């Protein structure tokens, strides 16, 4: 059993006088791959931003070891920077990462040195997401916060990105908190899952033990057909 890295007790978040999260309790073990699952509007991104200290909240967050956080926010894509004259090298320089250090991260994500002088906005969706993974690893984190890391790529590209993340997670012994609404990656890439719902239902535990059809129906408010990932 892994040592507890983070304990969350009675977490409450209210925005614009509307309760988004209320009385949420869970813990994260060191080395876990925790998927935060739920439909749109269930508070997944709010939870992640609260854990990062970016939103006001009530309750307690107890870190048992000082975190070195790498954060990949939602909405970054090659299209979002297409109008900016940024090369991949420029993109990394914004984080003040030395070029020789960048060269250590690119092979980890399957990119060669030739990508450095390419315009970031004109990479393919898959190449851009790989670059972002290298970019977030450049801070040498021990915990990654990922918010929908495959929204800008197709299904095949998403599977590739998750396989890449799983490989890096295992090799570097990271802890990952990953926000998604995609049921199909949970079994293949998660040690634990935290379910959120607009209807107040929550669950937490090992995916194969808790993600029953009844629980999924409670979370999403409708019948859900769950197909396990082809790699399982």
C-alpha positions in Angstrom: 0.0 0.0 0.0 1.4 3.4 -1.0 2.0 6.2 1.6 -0.6 8.9 1.7 0.5 12.0 -0.2 -2.6 14.2 0.1 -5.7 14.1 2.3 -8.8 16.2 1.4 -11.3 16.7 4.2 -14.8 18.3 3.8 -13.8 20.3 0.7 -16.3 22.9 -0.2 -16.2 25.3 -3.1 -18.8 28.0 -3.8 -18.5 30.3 -6.8 -20.9 33.3 -7.5 -23.0 32.1 -4.5 -23.5 28.7 -6.2 -22.2 25.5 -4.4 -20.0 23.6 -6.8 -18.5 21.1 -4.4 -19.7 20.3 -0.9 -18.2 18.0 1.8 -15.8 16.2 -0.5 -13.5 13.7 1.2 -10.8 11.6 -0.4 -7.0 10.8 -0.3 -4.3 10.3 -2.8 -1.5 7.8 -2.3 2.0 8.5 -3.5 2.5 7.0 -6.9 -1.2 6.7 -7.7 -2.8 7.5 -11.0 -6.1 9.1 -9.9 -8.7 9.9 -12.6 -11.3 12.5 -11.6 -14.3 11.4 -13.6 -17.7 12.9 -14.3 -20.0 14.7 -16.8 -19.6 18.3 -17.8 -20.5 20.7 -15.1 -19.8 18.3 -12.2 -16.9 20.3 -10.8 -13.9 18.4 -12.1 -11.8 21.4 -13.2 -13.0 23.4 -10.1 -11.7 20.6 -7.9 -8.3 20.5 -9.7 -7.9 24.3 -9.4 -8.9 24.2 -5.7 -6.2 21.6 -5.0 -3.8 23.9 -6.8 -4.8 26.8 -4.6 -6.2 28.8 -7.5 -9.8 29.0 -6.1 -11.1 29.9 -2.7 -12.4 26.9 -0.7 -13.4 25.5 2.6 -12.2 22.4 4.3 -8.7 21.0 4.7 -6.0 19.9 2.3 -3.2 18.1 4.0 0.0 17.4 2.1 2.2 14.8 3.8 5.1 15.6 1.5 5.9 18.9 -0.1 4.5 18.7 -3.7 6.5 19.7 -6.8 3.6 20.3 -9.1 3.4 20.1 -12.9 0.1 21.5 -14.2 -1.3 21.1 -17.7 -4.5 23.2 -17.9 -7.4 22.6 -20.2 -7.7 24.4 -23.5 -4.1 24.5 -24.7 -3.9 23.4 -28.3 -1.9 24.3 -31.4 -4.8 26.4 -32.6 -4.7 28.5 -29.4 -1.2 29.7 -30.2 -1.3 29.7 -34.0 -1.4 33.5 -34.3 1.7 33.8 -32.0 5.2 33.7 -33.6 6.4 31.0 -31.2 8.7 28.2 -32.1 8.9 25.1 -29.8 12.2 26.5 -28.5 10.5 29.8 -27.7 7.6 27.9 -25.9 10.1 26.2 -23.6 12.0 29.4 -23.0 8.9 31.0 -21.5 9.4 28.5 -18.7 13.1 29.4 -18.6 14.2 25.8 -19.4 17.7 25.5 -20.8 17.9 24.1 -24.3 20.1 21.2 -23.2 17.5 20.3 -20.6 14.7 20.4 -23.2 16.7 17.8 -25.2 16.4 15.4 -22.3 12.6 15.7 -22.3 11.8 15.5 -26.0 12.9 11.9 -26.4 10.7 10.9 -23.4 7.6 12.0 -25.4 8.8 10.7 -28.8 9.9 14.0 -30.3 13.2 14.6 -32.0 15.4 17.7 -31.8 14.2 18.8 -35.2 11.0 20.0 -33.7 12.7 22.8 -31.8 12.6 25.3 -34.7 9.1 24.5 -35.8 6.3 26.9 -35.1 4.4 25.6 -32.1 1.0 26.6 -33.7 1.7 24.5 -36.8 2.5 21.2 -35.1 -0.1 18.4 -35.5 -2.5 18.0 -32.6 -0.6 14.9 -31.4 2.8 16.6 -31.6 1.6 19.6 -29.7 0.2 17.5 -26.9 3.5 15.6 -26.7 5.3 18.9 -26.5 3.0 20.0 -23.7 3.8 16.8 -21.7 7.5 17.5 -22.1 6.9 21.2 -21.1 5.1 20.2 -17.9 7.8 17.7 -17.1 10.5 20.3 -17.4 9.8 21.5 -13.8 10.8 18.1 -12.5 7.5 17.5 -10.7 6.6 14.7 -8.4 2.9 15.2 -9.0 1.1 16.0 -12.3 -2.3 17.8 -12.5 -3.7 17.2 -15.9 -7.0 18.7 -17.1 -8.4 16.9 -20.1 -5.0 16.4 -21.8 -6.4 14.9 -25.0 -9.3 17.2 -25.9 -7.4 18.6 -29.0 -6.6 15.2 -30.5 -8.6 12.4 -32.1 -9.3 9.0 -30.4 -6.2 7.3 -31.7 -4.1 10.3 -30.7 -5.7 10.3 -27.3 -4.8 6.7 -26.7 -1.2 7.4 -27.7 -1.0 10.4 -25.3 -2.4 8.3 -22.4 0.0 5.4 -23.2 2.8 7.9 -23.1 1.7 9.3 -19.8 1.3 5.9 -18.3 4.9 5.0 -19.4 6.3 8.2 -17.9 4.3 7.7 -14.7 5.7 4.3 -14.2 9.3 5.1 -15.1 9.5 8.3 -13.1 7.3 7.1 -10.2 5.0 10.1 -10.4 1.7 10.8 -8.9 -1.0 11.8 -11.4 -4.3 13.5 -10.9 -6.1 13.5 -14.3 -9.4 15.1 -15.1 -11.5 13.6 -17.8 -15.1 12.7 -18.8 -13.9 9.8 -21.0 -15.0 6.5 -19.5 -12.9 4.4 -21.9 -9.5 5.3 -20.5 -10.3 4.7 -16.8 -9.6 1.0 -16.6 -6.5 1.1 -18.8 -4.7 4.1 -17.1 -5.9 4.6 -13.5 -5.2 3.0 -10.2 -8.0 4.9 -8.6 -11.0 6.9 -9.7 -12.9 9.7 -8.0 -16.4 10.2 -9.4 -18.2 13.6 -9.3 -21.8 14.3 -10.4 -24.1 17.2 -10.8 -26.6 15.2 -8.9 -24.5 14.9 -5.7 -23.5 11.3 -6.1 -19.8 10.5 -5.5 -17.6 7.4 -5.5 -14.0 6.8 -4.8 -11.9 3.6 -5.2 -10.4 1.1 -7.6 -12.1 1.4 -11.0 -12.9 -2.3 -11.4 -14.5 -2.5 -8.0 -16.7 0.6 -8.0 -17.6 1.5 -11.6 -20.7 -0.7 -11.8 -23.6 0.1 -14.3 -25.7 1.3 -11.3 -23.0 3.7 -10.1 -22.4 5.1 -13.6 -26.1 5.6 -14.0 -26.2 7.6 -10.7 -23.2 9.7 -11.8 -24.4 10.6 -15.3 -28.2 10.5 -14.7 -28.8 8.2 -17.6 -28.0 4.7 -18.9 -24.3 4.5 -19.7 -22.7 1.8 -21.8 -19.2 1.2 -20.6 -16.6 -0.3 -23.0 -13.3 -1.2 -21.5 -10.1 0.0 -23.3 -8.9 -2.4 -26.0 -5.6 -2.7 -24.1 -7.1 -4.2 -21.0 
